[in-house]
Amino acid sequence: MADQPPPKRQRVDVAGCDDAAIKGDTVSNVPAMEARMPPCPKVPPVASTECKVKRDGGWRWASRHGMDPPKPIYGPKDTVLWPEEATDIFRATKINQDPQYASRYMRWWFENHEGMPGRVPKISRSAYSLYYAAQKGVIFHSAGKFNQKKDGKKIAAAWKVLGEEEKQPYMDKIATLRALHKANEEWWNEELEAWRDKRIVRLRSGAELDPLKRHSMGLEPLCVCSKCGPLPPALPT
């Protein structure tokens, strides 16, 4: 039976929420914060193991000889299942190194950031940005293409001649989005602090914290990025 891939990550950019999701000056109808910023899993999700078996002879060889299959080399179909932040890190690492190194790095990254809340979704910078995005979609659907230079100038000119009443819906929406973004950041900061405290407790319960000892034992280093924070001092024995 073919593997059932996990559900695709929904890239919920609150700037793209439609008018049905954001009404007036309330944010009660938008997705819950946990849905917009889901926690990071321990292992990078893959789109389908079966597809990797077909394209990677190493999987077939290992299966034929009763050995563990090689670690997967991730691609775009896999990263769409990941948190947005992980996707960006993988893409940058693959450009600077190679897919094999980037895949190995991401397995380490996911393991170190298990349970971390997802990144706060971005929002549009201004009411004009919302108007621009809406008109860009209208032009693309009507003409089948969009010329950044030519059509962009038309949108800018149309925005300048709009009256205050016509601009007001976009002004109201950007105000709602900013309020939602502020609430997202406050929630994220609280969740990140709680996650960091839990991580420290988990590391102290059984992990070797000394970097030199970890290296001598053949263990991977622990992450000390800005989100993880510095390693906690070892408890006295």
C-alpha positions as CSV (number, residue, x, y, z in Angstrom):
1,M,0.0,0.0,0.0
2,A,1.3,3.4,-0.9
3,D,2.3,5.8,1.9
4,Q,-0.3,8.3,2.8
5,P,1.4,11.7,2.8
6,P,0.6,14.1,5.6
7,P,-1.7,17.1,4.7
8,K,0.0,19.9,2.9
9,R,1.0,22.9,4.8
10,Q,-1.4,25.8,4.3
11,R,0.6,28.9,3.7
12,V,-1.7,31.2,5.6
13,D,-0.5,34.7,4.8
14,V,-3.0,36.9,6.6
15,A,-2.5,39.5,3.9
16,G,-4.3,37.1,1.6
17,C,-7.3,36.4,3.8
18,D,-10.4,37.3,1.9
19,D,-13.2,39.7,3.1
20,A,-15.2,36.7,4.4
21,A,-12.4,35.8,6.7
22,I,-11.8,39.4,8.0
23,K,-14.8,41.5,8.6
24,G,-14.8,45.1,9.9
25,D,-12.5,45.6,12.8
26,T,-12.8,42.1,14.2
27,V,-10.4,39.1,13.8
28,S,-12.8,36.5,15.2
29,N,-13.3,34.7,11.9
30,V,-9.7,34.2,11.0
31,P,-8.0,30.8,11.6
32,A,-6.8,30.0,15.1
33,M,-3.2,31.0,15.9
34,E,-2.3,27.3,16.3
35,A,-3.5,26.7,12.8
36,R,-1.6,29.7,11.3
37,M,1.6,28.9,13.2
38,P,1.7,25.0,13.7
39,P,4.5,23.5,15.7
40,C,7.5,22.0,14.1
41,P,7.6,18.2,13.8
42,K,10.6,16.1,14.9
43,V,11.2,14.6,11.4
44,P,10.9,16.4,8.1
45,P,7.7,15.2,6.4
46,V,8.1,13.6,3.0
47,A,5.6,13.7,0.1
48,S,5.7,10.0,-0.6
49,T,8.2,7.2,0.2
50,E,7.0,5.2,-2.8
51,C,8.0,8.0,-5.2
52,K,11.5,8.1,-3.6
53,V,11.8,4.3,-4.0
54,K,11.1,4.6,-7.7
55,R,13.6,7.4,-8.4
56,D,16.3,6.3,-6.0
57,G,18.0,3.0,-6.7
58,G,19.5,3.0,-3.2
59,W,16.2,2.3,-1.6
60,R,15.6,-0.7,-3.8
61,W,19.1,-2.0,-3.2
62,A,18.8,-1.7,0.6
63,S,15.4,-3.3,0.6
64,R,16.6,-6.2,-1.5
65,H,19.5,-6.9,1.0
66,G,17.6,-6.4,4.2
67,M,19.3,-3.1,5.1
68,D,18.0,0.2,6.3
69,P,17.2,2.5,3.4
70,P,19.4,5.6,2.9
71,K,18.2,8.9,4.3
72,P,16.0,10.7,1.8
73,I,17.2,13.7,-0.3
74,Y,14.4,16.2,-0.1
75,G,12.8,18.2,-2.9
76,P,10.1,20.8,-3.5
77,K,7.3,18.2,-3.1
78,D,8.6,17.5,0.4
79,T,9.2,21.1,1.5
80,V,5.6,22.1,0.8
81,L,4.7,20.0,3.8
82,W,7.2,21.8,6.1
83,P,6.9,24.9,8.1
84,E,7.6,28.0,6.0
85,E,10.7,28.8,8.0
86,A,12.2,25.4,7.4
87,T,11.5,25.6,3.7
88,D,13.4,28.9,3.5
89,I,16.3,27.5,5.4
90,F,16.5,24.4,3.2
91,R,16.4,26.5,0.0
92,A,19.2,28.7,1.2
93,T,21.3,25.8,2.4
94,K,20.8,23.9,-0.9
95,I,22.0,26.9,-2.9
96,N,25.1,27.4,-0.7
97,Q,25.9,23.6,-0.5
98,D,24.1,20.8,-2.3
99,P,20.8,18.9,-1.9
100,Q,22.4,16.0,0.1
101,Y,24.1,18.4,2.6
102,A,20.9,20.5,2.9
103,S,18.8,17.4,3.5
104,R,21.2,16.2,6.3
105,Y,21.2,19.6,7.8
106,M,17.4,19.8,7.8
107,R,17.1,16.5,9.6
108,W,19.3,18.0,12.3
109,W,17.3,21.2,12.3
110,F,13.9,19.5,12.7
111,E,15.2,17.4,15.5
112,N,16.5,20.4,17.4
113,H,13.3,22.5,16.8
114,E,10.7,19.9,17.5
115,G,7.5,21.6,18.9
116,M,8.7,25.1,18.2
117,P,5.8,27.4,17.1
118,G,5.7,28.3,13.4
119,R,6.8,31.7,12.2
120,V,4.4,34.7,12.4
121,P,2.7,35.1,9.0
122,K,3.6,38.2,7.0
123,I,1.2,40.9,6.2
124,S,1.0,43.6,3.5
125,R,2.8,46.8,4.2
126,S,0.0,49.2,3.3
127,A,-3.5,49.6,2.0
128,Y,-2.1,50.2,-1.4
129,S,-0.4,46.8,-1.3
130,L,-3.8,45.2,-0.8
131,Y,-5.3,47.2,-3.6
132,Y,-2.4,46.3,-5.9
133,A,-2.7,42.6,-5.2
134,A,-6.4,42.7,-5.8
135,Q,-6.1,44.6,-9.1
136,K,-3.2,42.4,-10.2
137,G,-5.5,39.3,-9.9
138,V,-8.2,41.0,-11.9
139,I,-5.9,41.9,-14.7
140,F,-4.3,38.5,-14.8
141,H,-7.6,36.7,-14.9
142,S,-9.0,39.0,-17.6
143,A,-5.9,39.2,-19.8
144,G,-4.2,35.9,-18.9
145,K,-0.9,37.8,-18.1
146,F,0.4,40.7,-16.1
147,N,3.1,43.1,-17.2
148,Q,4.8,44.4,-14.1
149,K,5.9,47.7,-15.6
150,K,2.9,48.5,-17.8
151,D,0.1,47.2,-15.7
152,G,1.7,48.3,-12.5
153,K,1.7,51.9,-13.6
154,K,-2.0,51.6,-14.5
155,I,-2.8,50.3,-11.0
156,A,-0.8,53.1,-9.3
157,A,-2.6,55.7,-11.4
158,A,-6.0,54.2,-10.6
159,W,-5.1,54.3,-6.9
160,K,-4.3,58.0,-7.0
161,V,-7.7,58.9,-8.4
162,L,-9.7,56.8,-6.0
163,G,-11.8,58.7,-3.5
164,E,-11.6,58.4,0.3
165,E,-14.7,56.2,0.4
166,E,-13.3,53.8,-2.2
167,K,-10.0,53.6,-0.4
168,Q,-11.7,53.1,3.0
169,P,-12.2,49.3,2.7
170,Y,-8.5,48.8,2.1
171,M,-7.6,51.1,5.0
172,D,-10.0,49.1,7.3
173,K,-8.5,45.8,6.2
174,I,-4.9,46.8,6.7
175,A,-5.8,48.1,10.2
176,T,-7.4,44.7,11.0
177,L,-4.4,42.8,9.6
178,R,-2.0,44.9,11.7
179,A,-4.0,44.2,14.8
180,L,-4.0,40.5,14.0
181,H,-0.3,40.5,13.3
182,K,0.4,42.2,16.7
183,A,-1.7,39.5,18.4
184,N,0.2,36.8,16.5
185,E,3.5,38.2,17.6
186,E,2.4,38.4,21.3
187,W,1.1,34.8,21.1
188,W,4.3,33.6,19.3
189,N,6.6,35.2,21.9
190,E,4.8,33.5,24.8
191,E,4.7,30.1,23.0
192,L,8.4,30.4,22.1
193,E,9.4,31.1,25.6
194,A,7.4,28.2,26.9
195,W,8.9,25.9,24.2
196,R,12.4,27.0,25.1
197,D,11.8,26.2,28.8
198,K,10.5,22.8,27.9
199,R,13.5,22.2,25.7
200,I,15.9,23.0,28.5
201,V,14.1,20.6,30.8
202,R,14.2,17.9,28.2
203,L,17.9,18.4,27.5
204,R,18.8,18.3,31.2
205,S,16.9,15.1,31.7
206,G,19.3,13.0,29.6
207,A,21.2,14.8,26.9
208,E,24.9,15.4,27.1
209,L,25.3,19.2,27.2
210,D,29.1,19.6,26.9
211,P,30.0,20.3,23.3
212,L,33.4,18.6,23.5
213,K,32.0,15.4,25.1
214,R,29.3,15.3,22.5
215,H,31.9,15.5,19.8
216,S,34.0,12.7,21.4
217,M,30.9,10.6,21.6
218,G,30.1,11.1,18.0
219,L,26.9,13.1,18.7
220,E,25.6,16.0,16.7
221,P,26.0,19.4,18.3
222,L,22.9,21.0,19.9
223,C,21.4,24.1,18.3
224,V,22.1,27.4,19.9
225,C,20.3,29.7,17.5
226,S,18.5,32.8,18.6
227,K,15.3,30.8,19.0
228,C,16.8,27.9,20.9
229,G,19.0,30.2,23.1
230,P,22.3,29.2,24.8
231,L,22.7,25.7,26.2
232,P,21.8,25.4,29.9
233,P,24.5,24.7,32.4
234,A,24.7,21.1,33.5
235,L,23.1,20.3,36.8
236,P,25.6,19.4,39.6
237,T,26.0,15.7,40.2
